[in-house]
Amino acid sequence: MPISCPKCQAEMRTYERNGIHVDQCTECRGVFLDRGELEHLITAEAQWSAQQSPAPAPTSTPQQSYPQGGYGSQYPQGGYGKPSKKRRGFLEELFD
């Protein structure tokens, strides 16, 4: 017997990801968890985050030997090139 969405009453789809049962509405795309599943998600996210390597320690900036200012110094630097990709978290990968 299919489960109906509590929000829009449409049929829901149940699937399992990493041992966690997730119910998702086929219409409104709402995600609903069974009792205790949120705690499992939080625990899994904490374990996943702990496995990731720590961020490198900030290094001191080297002393610059050239004078500051001059042509073009009034314009802000940056904004060029490709933006850096944000590393996705465990929860984002879970609901991909």
N, C-alpha and C positions, 0 to 999 in steps of 0.2 A: 504494500500500500504506500503510495507516494506521500511525502510530507508536504504540507502547504505552508507557504511563507506567511509569517504573522503580520507582515506589513501590507502586502498586496494580494495575498491569497493565491498566488501562482504556485506551480509545482516547483519543488526544490530538488536539487541534485546533491547526493552525498558522495564524498570521495575521501580518501585517506592520503595524507602527506606526512611522511616521517613519523608514522605511528599516531597521528592526530586526526580524528574524524571531523571533517568540516562539512557543514550543510550550506549550500549556496543557492540562492533564488535564481531561476532561469530568466526572470523578467527584470526585477529591480537590481539584481546582482548583489543583494545583501548577503553578508556572511554571518552565519550563526554557529555557535559552538555549543557542544554538550557540556553538562556540568563537569567542572574540573579541567576542561581542555585549555582554558585560558592560563591556568597555572602551569600546565605542561608547556605551553608556548613560551611563557616567561622563562621557565627553567631552560628550555632548549635555546632561547635567544642568549641567555647568560652564558651557557656553555659554549655556544658558537663564538660569542664575542671574546671569551677568554682564550680560545684557540688561536685567534688572530694575533699576528705579531704586533707588539707595541709600536707606537709611533716613534720615529727617530727623535733623539734629543735635539733641541734647537742648538745650532752652533752660533758662536759669537761672530758678528759681522767683522770682516777684515778691515783694517784701517785703510781708507782710500787715500791715494797719494796725489790725486788730481784736485784742483780747486772746484768747489761747488758753484753752481750758477752758470751763467753764460747763455748762449743761444739755445732756445727751446726749453729752458728750465721752468718756465711758467706753465707748461703743459703737463698734465698728469701722465704718468707712465703706466703702461699695462693696457689690458683690453685687447691685445693683439694675439693672434694665434688661436689654437684650438683650446676650448675650455677643458679643464681637467675633469675626468670622469669621477663621479662620486661612487665609492664602493657601496654596493648594495648590502643591506642587512639581511639577517636570517628571515625575518618576517616578510620582507619584500620578495625574497626568493620563494617563500612558502606559497604566497598567493599569486605567483606569476602565471 
